[in-house]
């Protein structure tokens, strides 16, 4: 008879490690065989783990899923029979967990044994399957990045979804290191070696994953989709710290300019700027603000009679428009850097040249010279706001007089991606400095997967340049430039975010994490009275 479930909530991999359980190794291979490959439950897969509490050799806990407990009772009874008859363990309990947690327990237990008992080909296949499963889950959940945290005796993969850390997948330490190595596409026979945990490495690879085919009404129909995985690894105290950027490069996965929820006036001014015959269109923002997505969408709006050459490191989205050439740039290889490709592109009769990022003064110099000699240049820059793009270029050594040249700048855009509130569970409350506003529900609901937010909205400011703007730039008077813009009706990101807050689209506290001076907190700072914490002190 199958043992009853011990009702103590779901057993976790963290609990397994924290409470120093050990795996019952005589049945490890059988449990791995039941699991098959991957971490998804289906008719042919049973997730079972047998663990032993610390110091209790005559007691065993069977960890399984609720579905397996009720649907696969024969297999679980077989495990109990083996424990009773062959291994003389009579104290047996059953606890419920999820496929992810059991998968992590199994692979943590098998990591040492696999070094000696499994073939290189078997190990390689299992690691690639683990990587594919994690990337597939990231794509299906809409994650932009996968963060791997490797600790002394365990690891976890955390998804960034809509700018927030949401889903966590537990992993064994050795399992995580192998997945990281596979993401770096190392050439070791079993993907276990990452050469050096402290080595800084940036790699871009492509892999195919199986995704549901929503275009087909047939049930369970799937399709293969190519995913660009941009992996960055560096050392940390307990192991390699790694982030994988997940980019769906297919045309179907890419957003159009209309999908971005960009303010209509900003969108139209940006499209108009790209109709110019020459000059610079500059998109700015910090890392993770989503500059690549509107760039790719913007290129699709340009008249196909114009030739576009894109120089990218690394190549992100595939642009499918006619008369477009995408060229991967390799700055670390002599002769294949941005300057080399720029000089070459200028001899190939382009109308527009797109550069993924202006990373140095040398690149900025060529971009400016090209813009002043009849080409439209499109690029990105890391700055906090649109006006900051001017100061950043001056700090790089570009003369303010040159930057004030007529017809040089067509526009500078600064942007942030802010999680948008779930319309089904948002909560109205009184926010100091704003009045009544909607905020995210901490509990969320089924529509937002209990996160309180669903999707992201683009908050962007744009500067179009007139003669007065150029006058302020020439004098390097950026305060005067901002004053002039505001008198002309210009609205910055903070003001646009406040309008979205008033609409109930974004949470003011979440917006404050992305946009400075949202509550005018930097205009006037009032310091509080001195207060002492005397707890623990003898006075």
Buried (B, 14 or more C-beta within 10 A) or exposed (E): EBBEBEEEEEBBBBBBBEEEBBBBEEBBEBBBEBBEBBBBBEEEBBBBBBBBBEEEEEBBBBBBBEBBBEEBEEBBEBBBEBBEEEBEBEEBBBBBBBBBBBBBBBBBBBBEBBEEEBEEEEBBBBBBBBBBBBBBBBBEEBBBBBBBBBBEEBBBBBBBBBBBEBBBBBBBBBBBBBBBBBBBBBEBEBBBEBEEBEEEBEBBBEBEBEBEBEEEEEEEEEBEBBBBBBBBBBEBEBBBBBBBBBBBBBEEBBBEBEEBBBBEEBBEBBEEBBEBEBBBBBBBBEEBBBBBBBBBBBBBBBEEEBBBBBBBBBBBBBBEEEBBEBBBBBBEEEEBBBBBBBEEBBEEEBBBBBBBBBBBEBBBBBBBBBBBEEBBBBBBBBBBBBBBBBBBBBEBEBEBEBBBBEBBBBBBBBBBBBBBBBEEBBBEEEBEEEEEBBBBBEEBBEEBBBBBBBBBBBBBBBBBBEEBBBBBBBEBBBEBBBEBBEEEEBBBBBBBBBEBBBEBBBBBBBBBEBBEBBBEEEEEEEEEEEEEEEEEEEE
